Each structure stands twice: as structure tokens, then as C-alpha cells.
Amino acid sequence: MNQLTAGILQKLRSADGFLSGEVLCREFSMTRSGVWKHIRALRDEGYRVEAVTGKGYRLTGVPDLPTGAELDPLLVTGRMGRECVFYTSIGSTNAECKERARRGAVEGFVVAADEQEVGRGRMQRRWVSPPGVNLYFSLVLRPCVPPVRIPQIPLLVAAAVHQAFGAEAPSLHAEIKWPNDILCRGRKLCGILCEMESEADMAHFVIAGVGINVNLQEIPGEIERIATSLALETGRIYSRSQLLAAVLNRFEPLYDSWLASDDLGAVRDVLERNSFLQGRRVEVERFGSRIRGRAAGISPTGELLLDLDGGGRESISSGEAHLVGGTMNEPESKE
């Protein structure tokens, strides 16, 4: 959406009733046919604009699409999401965001989409990304920290998403599964995929990709037993723009606190208090081997703390964690 179209949209949003074409012509220094061109552009993007001869134009409905025009009025951030591009369909928001970052996209730049054709999760798994119901977005970050700290970013994002769920869906019982998922009743609500381009001593940029199952009413067969959505869990339909803004509004202060510190101190309590694994017996796959124990928390630098079956404690920096036996075994303690 160009700046003139966005300006007319803003005028229609703030109008109390109909806004005359004459006022719009005068405000934007254009002809009536020019105004009509922008009205048609808004309609093409899904906005419902009523036109009545002698009265003018009135905005009667907005699309449920996380576009920049819908996102910007909801933000309280300084930079996260202030520049946003939206695609009706795209291969992968992470891939597009990575190309934008290489071309100089600023920190906080967002790529959002209604549909992903080749959405990806960790371990190159496919992320099912149907149109019209879910939230798919990627965020450019340019943290001035040693590359060794970058693996902490998925946990920062997870904490922000969890806090956004708490605000937008307070009845939802969501849990954070180390290192990058959010679950409800053991089923996936949200996946996070972070990718970095760096040199030995510095990160050029990080792409934080997020997929959230929002208004999905029927889970596709291939993920029927492992996924759920906000709508299925709460019986409500959610605004994807509002949910995206809620995540970004909470992520920015967490990220800034993290940049100013040496570890995950700002979010560690959130991660441990809402941990899916805490106190449960898990098996972690890493480097082609498996290690078993009981999850004992998250270290200040983001590692999973595992009390080993054979005794001792180990800090796990990466890997895929599964509940032993695939069951919801009860934790010994989960404060």
C-alpha cells in the first residue's frame, strides 16, 4: 500500500461517519477520480468502503490480514514492526526476510504472509501454512552480541509470544517447550525458527521466524495428533494483526533488556515457570546420540539443565527434547 492510499485509509478510520470526496480531494491535492483510484485499491486489499452519492465514503470493515496498515496503529514499539511488508502468498517469510536483511533491512523489519508455500520448522521439517487462518512472520534482528549468545534468541521470542497469549487469550494454558515451541495440552500452538548469518566474532543479522496456529478450525491429517490452535483451545476467533502487535510490543523490551545484560535474566523466570519439560523425564537427541534424564530448569544462558538417569547434571545447549515414552508423565515439582 502506497503512502497516499495509507493516508486516505487513516482519514477513513478517524472519520465519524461518512467522509466527503471533496474533503479527501482537498486534503490530498487530487481529483475525485484520483480519490476513487485509491478507494478501489483499498477494496482490492480487502477493506470494505461504502460509497454513497452526496455523502462520500465510509469504512465499514477491515480485512483480517497482518498488513503494515493494520499493524502500525497497534504498536507501541520504537522499531519492531515499524517497517512491515505483507504477502498474500510467499515461499517462506524467513527466506524473504533473509534477502531483505542482506540488502540492508533495518532491525525490526517484519515480513508477514497470509500463506507460506514452503514453510519450515527446525530440522528442516515442513510447517503447514494454510491461508486465511494463521500468523506467519519473520523479524530482522541485528544484535551487537557475541555469536555464542544468539541461541538464546528463540527463548526470548518464546517468552514474548507466551506473554502475548496471556494478554490476548487469558484462559489459555500455554507452556514453553525448550528450545523453541509453545504447546497447549502437549500440542503445538507456535513454532520458532531463528537463522543467523555471521563471521567468527560477530553476527551480521538474525532472522526470527514465528508460526502461530491462530484461527485454524480443522487440523490437517498429517499434524492432527500434534497440533492445535488458539481458536480450538478457547472457542474464539482472533485478530491476527492484534496478535502480531501483541508479540512485537512484548518482544522489544525483553530484547532490549537482553542486549543490556549478559544472559537471559530478564525472561528466565517466565521460561521456567511456564516450562513444559520442567520436572519431567525427557530424552534429548543430539549429535546422533540420545541422553535421558529429568528436566531441572533452564540455565542463565539458555541451556536445558538435565539431571541424568545415571547421576550428575548436564547442560544441553542444543538438541530435540521428547518426553520419555511420549507420555505426559507428571513432574516431581512444577512451581
C-alpha positions as CSV (number, residue, x, y, z in Angstrom):
1,M,0.0,0.0,0.0
2,N,1.5,3.3,-1.0
3,Q,1.6,6.4,1.3
4,L,-1.4,8.2,-0.3
5,T,-3.6,5.1,-0.1
6,A,-2.5,4.6,3.6
7,G,-3.2,8.3,4.2
8,I,-6.8,8.0,2.9
9,L,-7.3,4.8,4.9
10,Q,-6.2,6.7,8.1
11,K,-8.7,9.5,7.3
12,L,-11.5,7.0,6.8
13,R,-10.5,5.3,10.1
14,S,-10.7,8.5,12.1
15,A,-13.9,9.8,10.4
16,D,-17.1,9.8,12.4
17,G,-19.4,8.6,9.7
18,F,-19.1,9.5,6.0
19,L,-16.1,11.5,4.7
20,S,-16.9,13.5,1.6
21,G,-14.9,13.1,-1.6
22,E,-14.4,16.9,-1.6
23,V,-12.6,16.8,1.7
24,L,-10.3,14.0,0.5
25,C,-9.6,15.8,-2.7
26,R,-8.6,18.9,-0.8
27,E,-6.6,17.0,1.9
28,F,-4.6,15.1,-0.6
29,S,-4.5,17.6,-3.5
30,M,-6.0,15.2,-6.1
31,T,-9.1,14.9,-8.3
32,R,-12.2,12.9,-7.5
33,S,-11.0,10.2,-10.0
34,G,-7.7,10.1,-8.1
35,V,-9.5,9.5,-4.8
36,W,-11.7,6.8,-6.4
37,K,-8.5,5.1,-7.6
38,H,-7.3,4.8,-4.0
39,I,-10.7,3.7,-2.8
40,R,-10.6,0.8,-5.3
41,A,-7.0,-0.1,-4.1
42,L,-8.3,-0.3,-0.6
43,R,-11.2,-2.6,-1.7
44,D,-8.7,-4.8,-3.6
45,E,-6.8,-5.3,-0.3
46,G,-10.0,-6.4,1.5
47,Y,-11.2,-3.2,3.1
48,R,-14.9,-2.6,2.9
49,V,-15.6,1.0,1.9
50,E,-19.1,2.2,1.4
51,A,-19.6,4.9,-1.3
52,V,-22.9,7.0,-1.3
53,T,-23.5,9.8,-3.7
54,G,-23.9,13.1,-1.8
55,K,-22.3,11.7,1.4
56,G,-18.9,10.4,0.4
57,Y,-17.1,7.3,1.7
58,R,-17.2,5.3,4.9
59,L,-15.0,2.5,6.2
60,T,-17.3,-0.4,7.2
61,G,-14.8,-3.3,7.6
62,V,-11.2,-4.2,7.6
63,P,-9.5,-7.4,6.4
64,D,-8.1,-9.9,9.0
65,L,-4.6,-9.6,7.4
66,P,-1.4,-8.6,9.3
67,T,-0.5,-5.8,6.9
68,G,1.6,-2.8,7.8
69,A,-1.5,-0.6,7.7
70,E,-3.3,-2.7,10.2
71,L,-0.3,-3.4,12.4
72,D,1.1,0.1,12.8
73,P,-1.8,1.7,14.9
74,L,-1.5,-1.2,17.3
75,L,2.2,-0.9,18.0
76,V,3.9,0.8,21.0
77,T,7.4,-0.2,19.8
78,G,10.2,2.1,18.7
79,R,11.4,-0.1,15.9
80,M,9.9,-3.7,16.0
81,G,7.4,-3.9,13.2
82,R,7.6,-0.2,12.2
83,E,8.6,-1.4,8.8
84,C,6.5,-4.3,7.5
85,V,5.8,-5.9,4.2
86,F,2.9,-8.3,3.7
87,Y,2.5,-11.1,1.1
88,T,-0.7,-12.8,0.3
89,S,1.4,-15.9,-0.6
90,I,5.1,-16.5,-0.3
91,G,7.5,-19.4,-0.3
92,S,8.9,-18.6,3.2
93,T,8.9,-15.5,5.3
94,N,12.3,-16.4,6.7
95,A,13.8,-16.7,3.2
96,E,12.4,-13.3,2.1
97,C,13.4,-11.7,5.4
98,K,16.9,-13.0,5.0
99,E,17.2,-11.5,1.5
100,R,15.8,-8.2,2.8
101,A,18.4,-8.2,5.6
102,R,21.2,-8.8,3.1
103,R,20.0,-5.7,1.2
104,G,20.1,-3.6,4.4
105,A,16.7,-4.0,6.0
106,V,16.8,-2.3,9.4
107,E,16.4,-4.1,12.8
108,G,12.8,-4.6,13.5
109,F,11.8,-5.1,9.8
110,V,8.9,-7.6,9.5
111,V,7.9,-9.9,6.7
112,A,4.4,-11.3,7.2
113,A,2.3,-13.5,5.0
114,D,-1.2,-15.0,4.7
115,E,0.2,-18.2,3.4
116,Q,3.5,-19.9,3.1
117,E,4.1,-22.4,0.3
118,V,7.3,-23.9,1.8
119,G,7.1,-23.0,5.4
120,R,9.9,-24.6,7.5
121,G,10.4,-25.5,11.1
122,R,13.5,-26.8,12.9
123,M,15.4,-29.8,11.5
124,Q,14.1,-28.8,8.0
125,R,10.6,-30.1,8.9
126,R,7.7,-28.7,7.0
127,W,5.5,-26.1,8.7
128,V,1.9,-26.5,7.4
129,S,0.9,-22.9,6.4
130,P,-2.7,-22.7,5.0
131,P,-4.1,-19.2,4.1
132,G,-6.6,-17.2,6.0
133,V,-6.3,-18.6,9.5
134,N,-2.8,-18.4,10.9
135,L,0.0,-16.0,11.6
136,Y,3.4,-16.3,9.8
137,F,6.0,-13.7,10.2
138,S,9.8,-13.1,10.3
139,L,11.7,-10.4,12.0
140,V,15.2,-8.9,11.3
141,L,17.4,-8.5,14.3
142,R,20.9,-7.1,14.4
143,P,22.2,-7.8,17.9
144,C,25.6,-6.5,18.9
145,V,26.5,-9.5,21.0
146,P,28.9,-12.4,20.6
147,P,27.6,-15.2,18.3
148,V,27.6,-17.6,21.3
149,R,24.6,-15.7,22.7
150,I,22.5,-16.0,19.6
151,P,20.9,-19.4,20.5
152,Q,19.2,-17.5,23.4
153,I,17.0,-15.5,21.0
154,P,14.4,-18.3,20.3
155,L,13.8,-18.3,24.1
156,L,13.3,-14.5,24.1
157,V,10.8,-14.8,21.3
158,A,9.0,-17.7,23.1
159,A,8.7,-15.6,26.2
160,A,7.2,-12.7,24.2
161,V,4.8,-15.0,22.4
162,H,3.8,-16.6,25.8
163,Q,3.2,-13.1,27.3
164,A,1.1,-12.1,24.2
165,F,-1.0,-15.2,24.6
166,G,-1.6,-14.3,28.3
167,A,-2.9,-10.9,27.2
168,E,-5.0,-11.9,24.2
169,A,-6.2,-15.3,25.4
170,P,-6.0,-15.2,29.2
171,S,-7.9,-18.5,29.6
172,L,-5.3,-20.4,27.6
173,H,-2.9,-22.7,29.5
174,A,0.2,-22.5,27.2
175,E,3.6,-23.9,28.0
176,I,7.1,-23.2,26.6
177,K,8.9,-26.3,25.3
178,W,12.7,-25.8,25.2
179,P,14.1,-24.6,22.9
180,N,11.5,-23.1,20.5
181,D,7.9,-24.3,20.8
182,I,4.8,-23.3,22.6
183,L,2.3,-26.0,23.4
184,C,-1.2,-26.4,24.9
185,R,-2.1,-29.8,26.3
186,G,1.0,-31.1,24.7
187,R,0.0,-30.0,21.2
188,K,1.9,-27.3,19.2
189,L,0.5,-23.8,19.1
190,C,3.6,-22.0,17.9
191,G,7.0,-22.8,16.4
192,I,10.0,-20.5,16.3
193,L,12.9,-20.8,13.8
194,C,15.9,-18.5,14.1
195,E,18.6,-18.3,11.5
196,M,21.9,-16.3,11.6
197,E,24.5,-15.0,9.2
198,S,27.7,-14.3,11.0
199,E,31.5,-14.2,11.0
200,A,33.7,-15.7,13.6
201,D,33.3,-12.9,16.1
202,M,30.1,-11.1,15.1
203,A,26.5,-11.8,13.9
204,H,25.6,-9.8,10.8
205,F,21.9,-10.4,11.4
206,V,19.4,-12.9,12.9
207,I,16.1,-13.8,11.3
208,A,13.5,-14.8,13.9
209,G,10.6,-16.7,12.2
210,V,7.4,-17.4,14.0
211,G,4.4,-19.5,13.0
212,I,1.3,-19.4,15.2
213,N,-1.8,-21.5,14.7
214,V,-4.5,-18.9,15.3
215,N,-7.9,-19.5,13.8
216,L,-7.4,-23.0,12.4
217,Q,-10.6,-24.9,12.9
218,E,-9.6,-28.3,11.4
219,I,-6.1,-29.7,11.9
220,P,-4.8,-31.3,8.7
221,G,-4.4,-35.1,9.0
222,E,-0.6,-35.0,8.8
223,I,-0.4,-33.0,12.1
224,E,-3.8,-33.8,13.6
225,R,-2.3,-35.5,16.7
226,I,0.4,-33.0,17.4
227,A,-1.0,-29.5,16.7
228,T,-3.8,-27.3,17.9
229,S,-4.8,-23.6,17.6
230,L,-5.9,-20.7,19.7
231,A,-9.4,-20.9,18.3
232,L,-9.7,-24.7,19.0
233,E,-8.5,-24.2,22.6
234,T,-10.6,-21.2,23.5
235,G,-13.6,-21.2,21.2
236,R,-12.8,-17.6,20.0
237,I,-11.6,-16.1,16.7
238,Y,-8.6,-13.7,17.0
239,S,-7.3,-10.8,15.0
240,R,-4.0,-11.7,13.5
241,S,-2.9,-8.1,13.3
242,Q,-3.6,-7.6,17.0
243,L,-1.8,-10.8,17.9
244,L,1.3,-9.8,15.9
245,A,1.3,-6.4,17.5
246,A,1.0,-8.0,21.0
247,V,4.0,-10.2,20.3
248,L,6.2,-7.3,19.0
249,N,5.1,-5.0,21.8
250,R,6.3,-7.5,24.3
251,F,9.4,-8.7,22.5
252,E,11.0,-5.3,22.1
253,P,11.5,-4.5,25.8
254,L,12.6,-8.1,26.5
255,Y,15.1,-7.9,23.7
256,D,16.5,-4.6,24.8
257,S,16.9,-5.9,28.4
258,W,18.7,-8.9,27.0
259,L,21.0,-6.7,24.9
260,A,21.9,-4.7,28.0
261,S,22.7,-7.8,30.1
262,D,24.9,-10.9,29.9
263,D,22.3,-13.6,29.9
264,L,18.5,-14.5,30.0
265,G,17.9,-13.0,33.4
266,A,15.0,-10.8,32.1
267,V,13.0,-13.9,31.0
268,R,14.4,-16.9,32.9
269,D,11.6,-16.8,35.4
270,V,9.0,-16.8,32.6
271,L,10.7,-19.7,30.9
272,E,10.9,-21.9,34.0
273,R,7.5,-21.0,35.5
274,N,5.8,-21.9,32.2
275,S,8.1,-24.8,31.1
276,F,6.5,-27.9,29.5
277,L,9.5,-30.0,30.3
278,Q,10.2,-28.9,33.9
279,G,10.4,-31.9,36.3
280,R,9.5,-34.4,33.6
281,R,11.7,-37.3,32.3
282,V,12.9,-36.5,28.8
283,E,15.2,-37.8,26.1
284,V,17.3,-35.4,24.1
285,E,18.6,-36.2,20.7
286,R,21.9,-34.5,19.8
287,F,24.8,-35.2,17.6
288,G,23.4,-38.6,16.6
289,S,23.1,-39.8,20.2
290,R,20.5,-39.8,22.9
291,I,20.7,-38.7,26.5
292,R,18.0,-39.3,29.2
293,G,17.2,-37.6,32.5
294,R,14.8,-35.3,34.3
295,A,14.5,-31.6,33.2
296,A,15.7,-29.5,36.1
297,G,15.4,-26.0,34.6
298,I,16.9,-23.5,32.2
299,S,20.4,-22.1,32.8
300,P,21.0,-18.3,32.7
301,T,22.5,-18.7,29.2
302,G,19.6,-20.8,27.9
303,E,20.8,-24.4,28.2
304,L,18.4,-27.2,29.3
305,L,19.5,-28.5,32.7
306,L,19.2,-32.3,32.8
307,D,19.6,-34.5,35.9
308,L,20.9,-37.6,34.2
309,D,19.5,-41.0,34.9
310,G,22.9,-42.3,35.8
311,G,23.6,-39.4,38.1
312,G,25.0,-35.9,37.7
313,R,23.7,-32.9,35.8
314,E,24.4,-31.8,32.3
315,S,23.7,-28.6,30.4
316,I,22.3,-29.2,27.0
317,S,22.9,-26.4,24.5
318,S,21.1,-27.9,21.5
319,G,19.0,-30.9,20.5
320,E,15.5,-32.2,20.2
321,A,13.8,-33.0,23.5
322,H,11.0,-35.6,23.9
323,L,9.1,-36.8,26.9
324,V,10.2,-40.4,27.7
325,G,7.6,-42.7,26.3
326,G,5.9,-39.8,24.6
327,T,3.5,-39.5,27.6
328,M,2.6,-36.6,29.8
329,N,4.5,-38.0,32.8
330,E,3.9,-35.9,35.8
331,P,6.7,-33.7,37.1
332,E,8.1,-34.2,40.6
333,S,7.7,-30.4,41.1
334,K,6.5,-27.6,38.9
335,E,6.2,-24.4,40.8
